[in-house]
Amino acid sequence: MIIASALLREVHQIMRWRRERVAWLAGRGEEQWSIALPRTAVAATVSAGQTWMVWDGDEPVATITLTAYVDVDGLWKPDRDPEALWYPEDDPADALYAAKMIIPLAHAGQNLGGELLDWAGGRAYDAGLTWLRLDAWITNRRLHDYYRRQGFRHVRTIESRVSGACFQRPSQPYRDGRLKTEAA
């Protein structure tokens, strides 16, 4: 399988997968992703080179978005922001952040999610970062358990945010995995 930077023409596919997963989650009684994600937000991460697509031959089979922490104003505020997921003492710049990972239902059960998280951890490692981090909806306990099985540790839950369950695991080399990164 090849993983490559997503292209703008693939935003439609990502949005379709998201709608499919929202319906699946709702059928399980989960609220995860029930707040609409604007197409423009997905297009922005694609344009920024943060979103990746996994291909099995000519067929797209998964996506993930990876971002690095950017301190917008260049300064840490002395008072802790109650809405912030990661605090100054967490050293937010020492991590890569995984988000919007989607495996379409047709490809579920093949450990693509685990493989993507391993690949993302390898990207963090290659960048000299200590952590791979992510957050999840606070009500989706099954997802929390999944992340724990993938080696993540729960750091904290920010109750004032729907996606406030914070998890991290150490970065590590990605070797001999199924995903081969396509050069840009």
Secondary structure as a PSIPRED ss2 file (coil, helix, strand):
# PSIPRED VFORMAT (PSIPRED V4.0)

   1 M C   1.000  0.000  0.000
   2 I E   0.000  0.000  1.000
   3 I E   0.000  0.000  1.000
   4 A E   0.000  0.000  1.000
   5 S E   0.000  0.000  1.000
   6 A C   1.000  0.000  0.000
   7 L C   1.000  0.000  0.000
   8 L H   0.000  1.000  0.000
   9 R H   0.000  1.000  0.000
  10 E H   0.000  1.000  0.000
  11 V H   0.000  1.000  0.000
  12 H H   0.000  1.000  0.000
  13 Q H   0.000  1.000  0.000
  14 I H   0.000  1.000  0.000
  15 M H   0.000  1.000  0.000
  16 R H   0.000  1.000  0.000
  17 W H   0.000  1.000  0.000
  18 R H   0.000  1.000  0.000
  19 R H   0.000  1.000  0.000
  20 E H   0.000  1.000  0.000
  21 R H   0.000  1.000  0.000
  22 V H   0.000  1.000  0.000
  23 A H   0.000  1.000  0.000
  24 W H   0.000  1.000  0.000
  25 L H   0.000  1.000  0.000
  26 A H   0.000  1.000  0.000
  27 G H   0.000  1.000  0.000
  28 R C   1.000  0.000  0.000
  29 G C   1.000  0.000  0.000
  30 E C   1.000  0.000  0.000
  31 E C   1.000  0.000  0.000
  32 Q C   1.000  0.000  0.000
  33 W C   1.000  0.000  0.000
  34 S C   1.000  0.000  0.000
  35 I C   1.000  0.000  0.000
  36 A C   1.000  0.000  0.000
  37 L C   1.000  0.000  0.000
  38 P C   1.000  0.000  0.000
  39 R H   0.000  1.000  0.000
  40 T H   0.000  1.000  0.000
  41 A H   0.000  1.000  0.000
  42 V H   0.000  1.000  0.000
  43 A H   0.000  1.000  0.000
  44 A H   0.000  1.000  0.000
  45 T H   0.000  1.000  0.000
  46 V H   0.000  1.000  0.000
  47 S H   0.000  1.000  0.000
  48 A C   1.000  0.000  0.000
  49 G C   1.000  0.000  0.000
  50 Q C   1.000  0.000  0.000
  51 T E   0.000  0.000  1.000
  52 W E   0.000  0.000  1.000
  53 M E   0.000  0.000  1.000
  54 V E   0.000  0.000  1.000
  55 W E   0.000  0.000  1.000
  56 D E   0.000  0.000  1.000
  57 G C   1.000  0.000  0.000
  58 D C   1.000  0.000  0.000
  59 E E   0.000  0.000  1.000
  60 P E   0.000  0.000  1.000
  61 V E   0.000  0.000  1.000
  62 A E   0.000  0.000  1.000
  63 T E   0.000  0.000  1.000
  64 I E   0.000  0.000  1.000
  65 T E   0.000  0.000  1.000
  66 L E   0.000  0.000  1.000
  67 T E   0.000  0.000  1.000
  68 A E   0.000  0.000  1.000
  69 Y C   1.000  0.000  0.000
  70 V C   1.000  0.000  0.000
  71 D C   1.000  0.000  0.000
  72 V C   1.000  0.000  0.000
  73 D C   1.000  0.000  0.000
  74 G C   1.000  0.000  0.000
  75 L C   1.000  0.000  0.000
  76 W C   1.000  0.000  0.000
  77 K C   1.000  0.000  0.000
  78 P C   1.000  0.000  0.000
  79 D C   1.000  0.000  0.000
  80 R C   1.000  0.000  0.000
  81 D C   1.000  0.000  0.000
  82 P C   1.000  0.000  0.000
  83 E C   1.000  0.000  0.000
  84 A C   1.000  0.000  0.000
  85 L C   1.000  0.000  0.000
  86 W C   1.000  0.000  0.000
  87 Y C   1.000  0.000  0.000
  88 P H   0.000  1.000  0.000
  89 E H   0.000  1.000  0.000
  90 D H   0.000  1.000  0.000
  91 D C   1.000  0.000  0.000
  92 P H   0.000  1.000  0.000
  93 A H   0.000  1.000  0.000
  94 D H   0.000  1.000  0.000
  95 A E   0.000  0.000  1.000
  96 L E   0.000  0.000  1.000
  97 Y E   0.000  0.000  1.000
  98 A E   0.000  0.000  1.000
  99 A E   0.000  0.000  1.000
 100 K E   0.000  0.000  1.000
 101 M E   0.000  0.000  1.000
 102 I E   0.000  0.000  1.000
 103 I C   1.000  0.000  0.000
 104 P C   1.000  0.000  0.000
 105 L H   0.000  1.000  0.000
 106 A H   0.000  1.000  0.000
 107 H H   0.000  1.000  0.000
 108 A C   1.000  0.000  0.000
 109 G C   1.000  0.000  0.000
 110 Q C   1.000  0.000  0.000
 111 N C   1.000  0.000  0.000
 112 L H   0.000  1.000  0.000
 113 G H   0.000  1.000  0.000
 114 G H   0.000  1.000  0.000
 115 E H   0.000  1.000  0.000
 116 L H   0.000  1.000  0.000
 117 L H   0.000  1.000  0.000
 118 D H   0.000  1.000  0.000
 119 W H   0.000  1.000  0.000
 120 A H   0.000  1.000  0.000
 121 G H   0.000  1.000  0.000
 122 G H   0.000  1.000  0.000
 123 R H   0.000  1.000  0.000
 124 A H   0.000  1.000  0.000
 125 Y H   0.000  1.000  0.000
 126 D H   0.000  1.000  0.000
 127 A C   1.000  0.000  0.000
 128 G C   1.000  0.000  0.000
 129 L C   1.000  0.000  0.000
 130 T C   1.000  0.000  0.000
 131 W E   0.000  0.000  1.000
 132 L E   0.000  0.000  1.000
 133 R E   0.000  0.000  1.000
 134 L E   0.000  0.000  1.000
 135 D E   0.000  0.000  1.000
 136 A E   0.000  0.000  1.000
 137 W C   1.000  0.000  0.000
 138 I C   1.000  0.000  0.000
 139 T C   1.000  0.000  0.000
 140 N C   1.000  0.000  0.000
 141 R H   0.000  1.000  0.000
 142 R H   0.000  1.000  0.000
 143 L H   0.000  1.000  0.000
 144 H H   0.000  1.000  0.000
 145 D H   0.000  1.000  0.000
 146 Y H   0.000  1.000  0.000
 147 Y H   0.000  1.000  0.000
 148 R H   0.000  1.000  0.000
 149 R H   0.000  1.000  0.000
 150 Q C   1.000  0.000  0.000
 151 G C   1.000  0.000  0.000
 152 F C   1.000  0.000  0.000
 153 R E   0.000  0.000  1.000
 154 H E   0.000  0.000  1.000
 155 V E   0.000  0.000  1.000
 156 R E   0.000  0.000  1.000
 157 T E   0.000  0.000  1.000
 158 I C   1.000  0.000  0.000
 159 E C   1.000  0.000  0.000
 160 S C   1.000  0.000  0.000
 161 R C   1.000  0.000  0.000
 162 V C   1.000  0.000  0.000
 163 S C   1.000  0.000  0.000
 164 G C   1.000  0.000  0.000
 165 A E   0.000  0.000  1.000
 166 C E   0.000  0.000  1.000
 167 F E   0.000  0.000  1.000
 168 Q E   0.000  0.000  1.000
 169 R E   0.000  0.000  1.000
 170 P E   0.000  0.000  1.000
 171 S C   1.000  0.000  0.000
 172 Q C   1.000  0.000  0.000
 173 P C   1.000  0.000  0.000
 174 Y C   1.000  0.000  0.000
 175 R C   1.000  0.000  0.000
 176 D C   1.000  0.000  0.000
 177 G C   1.000  0.000  0.000
 178 R C   1.000  0.000  0.000
 179 L C   1.000  0.000  0.000
 180 K E   0.000  0.000  1.000
 181 T E   0.000  0.000  1.000
 182 E C   1.000  0.000  0.000
 183 A C   1.000  0.000  0.000
 184 A C   1.000  0.000  0.000
